[in-house]
């Protein structure tokens, strides 16, 4: 595991605390909307991702139907990504009505700030991926998975899921080789600009 800089931990605590306070006024409405659609299901889901070389459980607001992961294998023929191990369908039938709204404004990802406070994710870092996706990284990019993954990052603000597989890895590699407080500040401002003015760009 790569040593985590102290300045980034301070950034994580301050930034995630601010983010949680920012979204807190609308939290009851998000929870209510999810519960009205799926009363018996949990509002938060835990997704397994790789961060600092180990599997962690990343929190997200529910935006898919129950057992969505089990249905995935039946939809593989619809996968629009052919350049790597990633899976994407523009109109994924597993996404709920409330989930589409949450995804559009990236609200489903705000619970990841809990992971940041717990020291499992960084506020800014490489994009977190599933184990099988990480296993598909070419040898020269394997070390990316040893760094703390981020809620946002250089690849996330440069196109995220619309990026080619190798381009995403190149951006994440560039970030970990050149990370600095100034770079993080620029990425955070870019993230805020996308969230408020062009939420579909991430």
PyMOL commands that place a pseudoatom at each C-alpha (Angstrom):
pseudoatom trace, name=CA, resn=UNK, resi=1, chain=A, elem=C, hetatm=0, pos=[0.000, 0.000, 0.000]
pseudoatom trace, name=CA, resn=UNK, resi=2, chain=A, elem=C, hetatm=0, pos=[1.327, 3.436, -0.980]
pseudoatom trace, name=CA, resn=UNK, resi=3, chain=A, elem=C, hetatm=0, pos=[1.829, 5.874, 1.920]
pseudoatom trace, name=CA, resn=UNK, resi=4, chain=A, elem=C, hetatm=0, pos=[-1.015, 8.379, 1.986]
pseudoatom trace, name=CA, resn=UNK, resi=5, chain=A, elem=C, hetatm=0, pos=[0.057, 12.057, 2.272]
pseudoatom trace, name=CA, resn=UNK, resi=6, chain=A, elem=C, hetatm=0, pos=[-1.036, 13.930, 5.392]
pseudoatom trace, name=CA, resn=UNK, resi=7, chain=A, elem=C, hetatm=0, pos=[-2.193, 16.928, 3.350]
pseudoatom trace, name=CA, resn=UNK, resi=8, chain=A, elem=C, hetatm=0, pos=[-4.574, 14.720, 1.406]
pseudoatom trace, name=CA, resn=UNK, resi=9, chain=A, elem=C, hetatm=0, pos=[-6.084, 13.335, 4.602]
pseudoatom trace, name=CA, resn=UNK, resi=10, chain=A, elem=C, hetatm=0, pos=[-6.744, 16.877, 5.832]
pseudoatom trace, name=CA, resn=UNK, resi=11, chain=A, elem=C, hetatm=0, pos=[-8.271, 17.693, 2.441]
pseudoatom trace, name=CA, resn=UNK, resi=12, chain=A, elem=C, hetatm=0, pos=[-10.451, 14.576, 2.656]
pseudoatom trace, name=CA, resn=UNK, resi=13, chain=A, elem=C, hetatm=0, pos=[-11.819, 15.362, 6.114]
pseudoatom trace, name=CA, resn=UNK, resi=14, chain=A, elem=C, hetatm=0, pos=[-12.555, 19.010, 5.349]
pseudoatom trace, name=CA, resn=UNK, resi=15, chain=A, elem=C, hetatm=0, pos=[-13.981, 18.346, 1.887]
pseudoatom trace, name=CA, resn=UNK, resi=16, chain=A, elem=C, hetatm=0, pos=[-16.177, 15.385, 2.806]
pseudoatom trace, name=CA, resn=UNK, resi=17, chain=A, elem=C, hetatm=0, pos=[-17.536, 17.162, 5.889]
pseudoatom trace, name=CA, resn=UNK, resi=18, chain=A, elem=C, hetatm=0, pos=[-18.457, 20.167, 3.759]
pseudoatom trace, name=CA, resn=UNK, resi=19, chain=A, elem=C, hetatm=0, pos=[-20.059, 17.920, 1.131]
pseudoatom trace, name=CA, resn=UNK, resi=20, chain=A, elem=C, hetatm=0, pos=[-22.176, 16.070, 3.691]
pseudoatom trace, name=CA, resn=UNK, resi=21, chain=A, elem=C, hetatm=0, pos=[-23.378, 19.351, 5.176]
pseudoatom trace, name=CA, resn=UNK, resi=22, chain=A, elem=C, hetatm=0, pos=[-24.153, 20.633, 1.682]
pseudoatom trace, name=CA, resn=UNK, resi=23, chain=A, elem=C, hetatm=0, pos=[-26.391, 17.714, 0.750]
pseudoatom trace, name=CA, resn=UNK, resi=24, chain=A, elem=C, hetatm=0, pos=[-27.971, 17.199, 4.195]
pseudoatom trace, name=CA, resn=UNK, resi=25, chain=A, elem=C, hetatm=0, pos=[-31.029, 19.437, 3.531]
pseudoatom trace, name=CA, resn=UNK, resi=26, chain=A, elem=C, hetatm=0, pos=[-32.196, 17.214, 0.659]
pseudoatom trace, name=CA, resn=UNK, resi=27, chain=A, elem=C, hetatm=0, pos=[-31.264, 13.853, 2.204]
pseudoatom trace, name=CA, resn=UNK, resi=28, chain=A, elem=C, hetatm=0, pos=[-34.790, 13.196, 3.594]
pseudoatom trace, name=CA, resn=UNK, resi=29, chain=A, elem=C, hetatm=0, pos=[-36.292, 13.738, 0.131]
pseudoatom trace, name=CA, resn=UNK, resi=30, chain=A, elem=C, hetatm=0, pos=[-33.806, 11.359, -1.517]
pseudoatom trace, name=CA, resn=UNK, resi=31, chain=A, elem=C, hetatm=0, pos=[-34.485, 8.675, 1.075]
pseudoatom trace, name=CA, resn=UNK, resi=32, chain=A, elem=C, hetatm=0, pos=[-38.267, 9.163, 0.768]
pseudoatom trace, name=CA, resn=UNK, resi=33, chain=A, elem=C, hetatm=0, pos=[-38.166, 8.929, -3.034]
pseudoatom trace, name=CA, resn=UNK, resi=34, chain=A, elem=C, hetatm=0, pos=[-36.172, 5.684, -2.933]
pseudoatom trace, name=CA, resn=UNK, resi=35, chain=A, elem=C, hetatm=0, pos=[-38.437, 4.185, -0.266]
pseudoatom trace, name=CA, resn=UNK, resi=36, chain=A, elem=C, hetatm=0, pos=[-41.607, 5.071, -2.180]
pseudoatom trace, name=CA, resn=UNK, resi=37, chain=A, elem=C, hetatm=0, pos=[-40.314, 3.132, -5.178]
pseudoatom trace, name=CA, resn=UNK, resi=38, chain=A, elem=C, hetatm=0, pos=[-38.869, 0.177, -3.253]
pseudoatom trace, name=CA, resn=UNK, resi=39, chain=A, elem=C, hetatm=0, pos=[-40.268, 0.234, 0.314]
pseudoatom trace, name=CA, resn=UNK, resi=40, chain=A, elem=C, hetatm=0, pos=[-38.630, -3.037, 1.398]
pseudoatom trace, name=CA, resn=UNK, resi=41, chain=A, elem=C, hetatm=0, pos=[-35.163, -2.337, 0.045]
pseudoatom trace, name=CA, resn=UNK, resi=42, chain=A, elem=C, hetatm=0, pos=[-32.305, -0.539, 1.746]
pseudoatom trace, name=CA, resn=UNK, resi=43, chain=A, elem=C, hetatm=0, pos=[-31.702, 3.067, 0.735]
pseudoatom trace, name=CA, resn=UNK, resi=44, chain=A, elem=C, hetatm=0, pos=[-27.942, 2.600, 0.661]
pseudoatom trace, name=CA, resn=UNK, resi=45, chain=A, elem=C, hetatm=0, pos=[-26.180, -0.141, -1.268]
pseudoatom trace, name=CA, resn=UNK, resi=46, chain=A, elem=C, hetatm=0, pos=[-22.600, -1.336, -0.915]
pseudoatom trace, name=CA, resn=UNK, resi=47, chain=A, elem=C, hetatm=0, pos=[-20.558, -1.980, -4.043]
pseudoatom trace, name=CA, resn=UNK, resi=48, chain=A, elem=C, hetatm=0, pos=[-17.253, -3.839, -3.964]
pseudoatom trace, name=CA, resn=UNK, resi=49, chain=A, elem=C, hetatm=0, pos=[-14.403, -1.771, -5.385]
pseudoatom trace, name=CA, resn=UNK, resi=50, chain=A, elem=C, hetatm=0, pos=[-10.596, -1.813, -5.214]
pseudoatom trace, name=CA, resn=UNK, resi=51, chain=A, elem=C, hetatm=0, pos=[-8.771, 0.904, -3.285]
pseudoatom trace, name=CA, resn=UNK, resi=52, chain=A, elem=C, hetatm=0, pos=[-5.177, 0.744, -2.034]
pseudoatom trace, name=CA, resn=UNK, resi=53, chain=A, elem=C, hetatm=0, pos=[-4.898, -2.808, -3.305]
pseudoatom trace, name=CA, resn=UNK, resi=54, chain=A, elem=C, hetatm=0, pos=[-7.803, -4.215, -1.308]
pseudoatom trace, name=CA, resn=UNK, resi=55, chain=A, elem=C, hetatm=0, pos=[-11.538, -4.687, -1.701]
pseudoatom trace, name=CA, resn=UNK, resi=56, chain=A, elem=C, hetatm=0, pos=[-13.688, -2.092, 0.036]
pseudoatom trace, name=CA, resn=UNK, resi=57, chain=A, elem=C, hetatm=0, pos=[-17.445, -1.549, 0.121]
pseudoatom trace, name=CA, resn=UNK, resi=58, chain=A, elem=C, hetatm=0, pos=[-18.382, 1.751, -1.486]
pseudoatom trace, name=CA, resn=UNK, resi=59, chain=A, elem=C, hetatm=0, pos=[-21.652, 3.369, -0.421]
pseudoatom trace, name=CA, resn=UNK, resi=60, chain=A, elem=C, hetatm=0, pos=[-24.167, 4.662, -2.956]
pseudoatom trace, name=CA, resn=UNK, resi=61, chain=A, elem=C, hetatm=0, pos=[-27.831, 5.574, -2.905]
pseudoatom trace, name=CA, resn=UNK, resi=62, chain=A, elem=C, hetatm=0, pos=[-29.887, 2.801, -4.479]
pseudoatom trace, name=CA, resn=UNK, resi=63, chain=A, elem=C, hetatm=0, pos=[-30.388, 3.547, -8.161]
pseudoatom trace, name=CA, resn=UNK, resi=64, chain=A, elem=C, hetatm=0, pos=[-30.968, 0.036, -9.523]
pseudoatom trace, name=CA, resn=UNK, resi=65, chain=A, elem=C, hetatm=0, pos=[-33.538, -2.673, -9.060]
pseudoatom trace, name=CA, resn=UNK, resi=66, chain=A, elem=C, hetatm=0, pos=[-32.862, -5.443, -6.507]
pseudoatom trace, name=CA, resn=UNK, resi=67, chain=A, elem=C, hetatm=0, pos=[-30.437, -8.156, -7.705]
pseudoatom trace, name=CA, resn=UNK, resi=68, chain=A, elem=C, hetatm=0, pos=[-29.148, -5.904, -10.482]
pseudoatom trace, name=CA, resn=UNK, resi=69, chain=A, elem=C, hetatm=0, pos=[-25.723, -7.540, -10.280]
pseudoatom trace, name=CA, resn=UNK, resi=70, chain=A, elem=C, hetatm=0, pos=[-27.210, -10.974, -10.957]
pseudoatom trace, name=CA, resn=UNK, resi=71, chain=A, elem=C, hetatm=0, pos=[-29.115, -9.685, -13.990]
pseudoatom trace, name=CA, resn=UNK, resi=72, chain=A, elem=C, hetatm=0, pos=[-25.958, -8.170, -15.487]
pseudoatom trace, name=CA, resn=UNK, resi=73, chain=A, elem=C, hetatm=0, pos=[-24.876, -11.443, -17.097]
pseudoatom trace, name=CA, resn=UNK, resi=74, chain=A, elem=C, hetatm=0, pos=[-28.117, -11.509, -19.083]
pseudoatom trace, name=CA, resn=UNK, resi=75, chain=A, elem=C, hetatm=0, pos=[-27.372, -8.055, -20.503]
pseudoatom trace, name=CA, resn=UNK, resi=76, chain=A, elem=C, hetatm=0, pos=[-23.765, -8.565, -21.549]
pseudoatom trace, name=CA, resn=UNK, resi=77, chain=A, elem=C, hetatm=0, pos=[-24.790, -8.721, -25.209]
pseudoatom trace, name=CA, resn=UNK, resi=78, chain=A, elem=C, hetatm=0, pos=[-26.010, -5.108, -24.906]
pseudoatom trace, name=CA, resn=UNK, resi=79, chain=A, elem=C, hetatm=0, pos=[-22.706, -3.793, -23.563]
pseudoatom trace, name=CA, resn=UNK, resi=80, chain=A, elem=C, hetatm=0, pos=[-21.679, -0.668, -25.485]
pseudoatom trace, name=CA, resn=UNK, resi=81, chain=A, elem=C, hetatm=0, pos=[-18.080, -0.834, -24.302]
pseudoatom trace, name=CA, resn=UNK, resi=82, chain=A, elem=C, hetatm=0, pos=[-15.858, -2.898, -26.583]
pseudoatom trace, name=CA, resn=UNK, resi=83, chain=A, elem=C, hetatm=0, pos=[-12.467, -1.404, -25.711]
pseudoatom trace, name=CA, resn=UNK, resi=84, chain=A, elem=C, hetatm=0, pos=[-11.925, -3.028, -22.314]
pseudoatom trace, name=CA, resn=UNK, resi=85, chain=A, elem=C, hetatm=0, pos=[-13.538, -4.752, -19.321]
pseudoatom trace, name=CA, resn=UNK, resi=86, chain=A, elem=C, hetatm=0, pos=[-16.055, -2.008, -18.520]
pseudoatom trace, name=CA, resn=UNK, resi=87, chain=A, elem=C, hetatm=0, pos=[-19.820, -2.463, -18.810]
pseudoatom trace, name=CA, resn=UNK, resi=88, chain=A, elem=C, hetatm=0, pos=[-22.164, 0.291, -19.940]
pseudoatom trace, name=CA, resn=UNK, resi=89, chain=A, elem=C, hetatm=0, pos=[-25.671, 0.514, -21.422]
pseudoatom trace, name=CA, resn=UNK, resi=90, chain=A, elem=C, hetatm=0, pos=[-27.044, 3.983, -22.164]
pseudoatom trace, name=CA, resn=UNK, resi=91, chain=A, elem=C, hetatm=0, pos=[-30.576, 3.029, -21.123]
pseudoatom trace, name=CA, resn=UNK, resi=92, chain=A, elem=C, hetatm=0, pos=[-29.754, 0.365, -18.592]
pseudoatom trace, name=CA, resn=UNK, resi=93, chain=A, elem=C, hetatm=0, pos=[-33.061, -1.396, -17.800]
pseudoatom trace, name=CA, resn=UNK, resi=94, chain=A, elem=C, hetatm=0, pos=[-31.853, -2.095, -14.266]
pseudoatom trace, name=CA, resn=UNK, resi=95, chain=A, elem=C, hetatm=0, pos=[-31.864, 1.600, -13.328]
pseudoatom trace, name=CA, resn=UNK, resi=96, chain=A, elem=C, hetatm=0, pos=[-34.982, 2.726, -11.445]
pseudoatom trace, name=CA, resn=UNK, resi=97, chain=A, elem=C, hetatm=0, pos=[-36.992, 5.865, -12.178]
pseudoatom trace, name=CA, resn=UNK, resi=98, chain=A, elem=C, hetatm=0, pos=[-35.624, 7.580, -9.073]
pseudoatom trace, name=CA, resn=UNK, resi=99, chain=A, elem=C, hetatm=0, pos=[-32.206, 6.209, -9.930]
pseudoatom trace, name=CA, resn=UNK, resi=100, chain=A, elem=C, hetatm=0, pos=[-32.191, 7.995, -13.278]
pseudoatom trace, name=CA, resn=UNK, resi=101, chain=A, elem=C, hetatm=0, pos=[-32.700, 11.330, -11.535]
pseudoatom trace, name=CA, resn=UNK, resi=102, chain=A, elem=C, hetatm=0, pos=[-30.064, 10.562, -8.904]
pseudoatom trace, name=CA, resn=UNK, resi=103, chain=A, elem=C, hetatm=0, pos=[-27.583, 9.540, -11.588]
pseudoatom trace, name=CA, resn=UNK, resi=104, chain=A, elem=C, hetatm=0, pos=[-28.272, 12.583, -13.745]
pseudoatom trace, name=CA, resn=UNK, resi=105, chain=A, elem=C, hetatm=0, pos=[-27.272, 14.934, -10.923]
pseudoatom trace, name=CA, resn=UNK, resi=106, chain=A, elem=C, hetatm=0, pos=[-24.681, 12.537, -9.441]
pseudoatom trace, name=CA, resn=UNK, resi=107, chain=A, elem=C, hetatm=0, pos=[-26.606, 12.484, -6.159]
pseudoatom trace, name=CA, resn=UNK, resi=108, chain=A, elem=C, hetatm=0, pos=[-26.267, 8.708, -5.907]
pseudoatom trace, name=CA, resn=UNK, resi=109, chain=A, elem=C, hetatm=0, pos=[-22.529, 9.086, -5.278]
pseudoatom trace, name=CA, resn=UNK, resi=110, chain=A, elem=C, hetatm=0, pos=[-22.681, 11.451, -2.307]
pseudoatom trace, name=CA, resn=UNK, resi=111, chain=A, elem=C, hetatm=0, pos=[-22.703, 8.602, 0.283]
pseudoatom trace, name=CA, resn=UNK, resi=112, chain=A, elem=C, hetatm=0, pos=[-19.143, 7.888, -0.854]
pseudoatom trace, name=CA, resn=UNK, resi=113, chain=A, elem=C, hetatm=0, pos=[-18.175, 10.841, 1.332]
pseudoatom trace, name=CA, resn=UNK, resi=114, chain=A, elem=C, hetatm=0, pos=[-18.718, 8.432, 4.239]
pseudoatom trace, name=CA, resn=UNK, resi=115, chain=A, elem=C, hetatm=0, pos=[-16.008, 6.229, 2.717]
pseudoatom trace, name=CA, resn=UNK, resi=116, chain=A, elem=C, hetatm=0, pos=[-13.770, 9.289, 2.538]
pseudoatom trace, name=CA, resn=UNK, resi=117, chain=A, elem=C, hetatm=0, pos=[-14.274, 10.088, 6.222]
pseudoatom trace, name=CA, resn=UNK, resi=118, chain=A, elem=C, hetatm=0, pos=[-13.484, 6.461, 7.047]
pseudoatom trace, name=CA, resn=UNK, resi=119, chain=A, elem=C, hetatm=0, pos=[-10.222, 6.655, 5.116]
pseudoatom trace, name=CA, resn=UNK, resi=120, chain=A, elem=C, hetatm=0, pos=[-11.284, 4.105, 2.487]
pseudoatom trace, name=CA, resn=UNK, resi=121, chain=A, elem=C, hetatm=0, pos=[-11.565, 6.524, -0.419]
pseudoatom trace, name=CA, resn=UNK, resi=122, chain=A, elem=C, hetatm=0, pos=[-9.887, 9.819, -1.212]
pseudoatom trace, name=CA, resn=UNK, resi=123, chain=A, elem=C, hetatm=0, pos=[-11.767, 12.937, -2.177]
pseudoatom trace, name=CA, resn=UNK, resi=124, chain=A, elem=C, hetatm=0, pos=[-9.569, 13.038, -5.294]
pseudoatom trace, name=CA, resn=UNK, resi=125, chain=A, elem=C, hetatm=0, pos=[-7.868, 9.986, -6.753]
pseudoatom trace, name=CA, resn=UNK, resi=126, chain=A, elem=C, hetatm=0, pos=[-7.968, 7.297, -9.444]
pseudoatom trace, name=CA, resn=UNK, resi=127, chain=A, elem=C, hetatm=0, pos=[-11.390, 6.007, -10.387]
pseudoatom trace, name=CA, resn=UNK, resi=128, chain=A, elem=C, hetatm=0, pos=[-12.463, 3.005, -8.247]
pseudoatom trace, name=CA, resn=UNK, resi=129, chain=A, elem=C, hetatm=0, pos=[-13.111, -0.206, -10.177]
pseudoatom trace, name=CA, resn=UNK, resi=130, chain=A, elem=C, hetatm=0, pos=[-14.262, -3.751, -9.587]
pseudoatom trace, name=CA, resn=UNK, resi=131, chain=A, elem=C, hetatm=0, pos=[-11.653, -6.476, -9.024]
pseudoatom trace, name=CA, resn=UNK, resi=132, chain=A, elem=C, hetatm=0, pos=[-12.188, -8.084, -12.438]
pseudoatom trace, name=CA, resn=UNK, resi=133, chain=A, elem=C, hetatm=0, pos=[-11.726, -4.696, -14.106]
pseudoatom trace, name=CA, resn=UNK, resi=134, chain=A, elem=C, hetatm=0, pos=[-8.504, -4.065, -12.185]
pseudoatom trace, name=CA, resn=UNK, resi=135, chain=A, elem=C, hetatm=0, pos=[-7.266, -7.524, -13.134]
pseudoatom trace, name=CA, resn=UNK, resi=136, chain=A, elem=C, hetatm=0, pos=[-7.556, -6.465, -16.786]
pseudoatom trace, name=CA, resn=UNK, resi=137, chain=A, elem=C, hetatm=0, pos=[-5.175, -3.500, -16.357]
pseudoatom trace, name=CA, resn=UNK, resi=138, chain=A, elem=C, hetatm=0, pos=[-2.032, -3.836, -18.531]
pseudoatom trace, name=CA, resn=UNK, resi=139, chain=A, elem=C, hetatm=0, pos=[1.145, -4.499, -16.501]
pseudoatom trace, name=CA, resn=UNK, resi=140, chain=A, elem=C, hetatm=0, pos=[2.366, -0.898, -16.692]
pseudoatom trace, name=CA, resn=UNK, resi=141, chain=A, elem=C, hetatm=0, pos=[-0.845, 0.338, -15.039]
pseudoatom trace, name=CA, resn=UNK, resi=142, chain=A, elem=C, hetatm=0, pos=[-1.243, -2.267, -12.299]
pseudoatom trace, name=CA, resn=UNK, resi=143, chain=A, elem=C, hetatm=0, pos=[0.203, 0.092, -9.678]
pseudoatom trace, name=CA, resn=UNK, resi=144, chain=A, elem=C, hetatm=0, pos=[-2.796, 2.437, -10.020]
pseudoatom trace, name=CA, resn=UNK, resi=145, chain=A, elem=C, hetatm=0, pos=[-4.809, 0.022, -7.875]
pseudoatom trace, name=CA, resn=UNK, resi=146, chain=A, elem=C, hetatm=0, pos=[-2.295, 0.416, -5.028]
pseudoatom trace, name=CA, resn=UNK, resi=147, chain=A, elem=C, hetatm=0, pos=[-3.311, 4.054, -4.561]
pseudoatom trace, name=CA, resn=UNK, resi=148, chain=A, elem=C, hetatm=0, pos=[-6.391, 5.244, -2.698]
pseudoatom trace, name=CA, resn=UNK, resi=149, chain=A, elem=C, hetatm=0, pos=[-9.239, 5.553, -5.200]
pseudoatom trace, name=CA, resn=UNK, resi=150, chain=A, elem=C, hetatm=0, pos=[-11.168, 8.806, -5.331]
pseudoatom trace, name=CA, resn=UNK, resi=151, chain=A, elem=C, hetatm=0, pos=[-14.753, 10.021, -5.357]
pseudoatom trace, name=CA, resn=UNK, resi=152, chain=A, elem=C, hetatm=0, pos=[-13.625, 12.325, -8.153]
pseudoatom trace, name=CA, resn=UNK, resi=153, chain=A, elem=C, hetatm=0, pos=[-10.410, 12.572, -10.079]
pseudoatom trace, name=CA, resn=UNK, resi=154, chain=A, elem=C, hetatm=0, pos=[-8.681, 13.544, -13.302]
pseudoatom trace, name=CA, resn=UNK, resi=155, chain=A, elem=C, hetatm=0, pos=[-10.311, 10.780, -15.345]
pseudoatom trace, name=CA, resn=UNK, resi=156, chain=A, elem=C, hetatm=0, pos=[-13.718, 11.428, -13.764]
pseudoatom trace, name=CA, resn=UNK, resi=157, chain=A, elem=C, hetatm=0, pos=[-13.724, 15.097, -14.848]
pseudoatom trace, name=CA, resn=UNK, resi=158, chain=A, elem=C, hetatm=0, pos=[-12.312, 14.253, -18.276]
pseudoatom trace, name=CA, resn=UNK, resi=159, chain=A, elem=C, hetatm=0, pos=[-15.164, 12.084, -19.464]
pseudoatom trace, name=CA, resn=UNK, resi=160, chain=A, elem=C, hetatm=0, pos=[-15.389, 9.194, -16.956]
pseudoatom trace, name=CA, resn=UNK, resi=161, chain=A, elem=C, hetatm=0, pos=[-17.347, 6.297, -18.470]
pseudoatom trace, name=CA, resn=UNK, resi=162, chain=A, elem=C, hetatm=0, pos=[-17.211, 7.845, -21.950]
pseudoatom trace, name=CA, resn=UNK, resi=163, chain=A, elem=C, hetatm=0, pos=[-13.407, 7.636, -21.970]
pseudoatom trace, name=CA, resn=UNK, resi=164, chain=A, elem=C, hetatm=0, pos=[-11.608, 4.842, -23.782]
pseudoatom trace, name=CA, resn=UNK, resi=165, chain=A, elem=C, hetatm=0, pos=[-10.285, 2.220, -21.373]
pseudoatom trace, name=CA, resn=UNK, resi=166, chain=A, elem=C, hetatm=0, pos=[-6.614, 3.031, -21.998]
pseudoatom trace, name=CA, resn=UNK, resi=167, chain=A, elem=C, hetatm=0, pos=[-7.198, 6.792, -21.908]
pseudoatom trace, name=CA, resn=UNK, resi=168, chain=A, elem=C, hetatm=0, pos=[-8.758, 6.496, -18.450]
pseudoatom trace, name=CA, resn=UNK, resi=169, chain=A, elem=C, hetatm=0, pos=[-5.749, 4.542, -17.217]
pseudoatom trace, name=CA, resn=UNK, resi=170, chain=A, elem=C, hetatm=0, pos=[-3.371, 7.086, -18.744]
pseudoatom trace, name=CA, resn=UNK, resi=171, chain=A, elem=C, hetatm=0, pos=[-5.103, 9.927, -16.907]
pseudoatom trace, name=CA, resn=UNK, resi=172, chain=A, elem=C, hetatm=0, pos=[-5.121, 8.056, -13.591]
pseudoatom trace, name=CA, resn=UNK, resi=173, chain=A, elem=C, hetatm=0, pos=[-1.446, 7.215, -14.044]
pseudoatom trace, name=CA, resn=UNK, resi=174, chain=A, elem=C, hetatm=0, pos=[-0.643, 10.854, -14.781]
pseudoatom trace, name=CA, resn=UNK, resi=175, chain=A, elem=C, hetatm=0, pos=[-2.510, 11.904, -11.647]
pseudoatom trace, name=CA, resn=UNK, resi=176, chain=A, elem=C, hetatm=0, pos=[-0.687, 9.587, -9.247]
pseudoatom trace, name=CA, resn=UNK, resi=177, chain=A, elem=C, hetatm=0, pos=[2.664, 10.606, -10.725]
pseudoatom trace, name=CA, resn=UNK, resi=178, chain=A, elem=C, hetatm=0, pos=[1.946, 14.330, -10.441]
pseudoatom trace, name=CA, resn=UNK, resi=179, chain=A, elem=C, hetatm=0, pos=[-0.569, 14.699, -7.612]
pseudoatom trace, name=CA, resn=UNK, resi=180, chain=A, elem=C, hetatm=0, pos=[-0.388, 17.911, -5.634]
pseudoatom trace, name=CA, resn=UNK, resi=181, chain=A, elem=C, hetatm=0, pos=[-2.662, 20.128, -3.586]
pseudoatom trace, name=CA, resn=UNK, resi=182, chain=A, elem=C, hetatm=0, pos=[-2.986, 22.533, -6.512]
pseudoatom trace, name=CA, resn=UNK, resi=183, chain=A, elem=C, hetatm=0, pos=[-3.983, 19.740, -8.899]
pseudoatom trace, name=CA, resn=UNK, resi=184, chain=A, elem=C, hetatm=0, pos=[-6.580, 18.486, -6.402]
pseudoatom trace, name=CA, resn=UNK, resi=185, chain=A, elem=C, hetatm=0, pos=[-8.019, 21.991, -6.016]
pseudoatom trace, name=CA, resn=UNK, resi=186, chain=A, elem=C, hetatm=0, pos=[-8.379, 22.326, -9.792]
pseudoatom trace, name=CA, resn=UNK, resi=187, chain=A, elem=C, hetatm=0, pos=[-10.061, 18.910, -10.047]
pseudoatom trace, name=CA, resn=UNK, resi=188, chain=A, elem=C, hetatm=0, pos=[-12.467, 19.753, -7.209]
pseudoatom trace, name=CA, resn=UNK, resi=189, chain=A, elem=C, hetatm=0, pos=[-13.431, 23.051, -8.850]
pseudoatom trace, name=CA, resn=UNK, resi=190, chain=A, elem=C, hetatm=0, pos=[-13.884, 21.261, -12.163]
pseudoatom trace, name=CA, resn=UNK, resi=191, chain=A, elem=C, hetatm=0, pos=[-16.068, 18.666, -10.428]
pseudoatom trace, name=CA, resn=UNK, resi=192, chain=A, elem=C, hetatm=0, pos=[-18.224, 21.384, -8.844]
pseudoatom trace, name=CA, resn=UNK, resi=193, chain=A, elem=C, hetatm=0, pos=[-18.601, 23.144, -12.208]
pseudoatom trace, name=CA, resn=UNK, resi=194, chain=A, elem=C, hetatm=0, pos=[-19.776, 19.912, -13.839]
pseudoatom trace, name=CA, resn=UNK, resi=195, chain=A, elem=C, hetatm=0, pos=[-22.209, 19.090, -11.020]
pseudoatom trace, name=CA, resn=UNK, resi=196, chain=A, elem=C, hetatm=0, pos=[-23.845, 22.521, -11.100]
pseudoatom trace, name=CA, resn=UNK, resi=197, chain=A, elem=C, hetatm=0, pos=[-23.720, 23.338, -14.817]
pseudoatom trace, name=CA, resn=UNK, resi=198, chain=A, elem=C, hetatm=0, pos=[-23.329, 20.076, -16.757]
pseudoatom trace, name=CA, resn=UNK, resi=199, chain=A, elem=C, hetatm=0, pos=[-24.125, 17.050, -14.553]
pseudoatom trace, name=CA, resn=UNK, resi=200, chain=A, elem=C, hetatm=0, pos=[-24.237, 14.654, -17.518]
pseudoatom trace, name=CA, resn=UNK, resi=201, chain=A, elem=C, hetatm=0, pos=[-20.574, 15.322, -18.348]
pseudoatom trace, name=CA, resn=UNK, resi=202, chain=A, elem=C, hetatm=0, pos=[-19.139, 13.156, -15.550]
for i in range(1, 202): cmd.bond("trace and resi %d" % i, "trace and resi %d" % (i + 1))
show_as sticks, trace
zoom trace
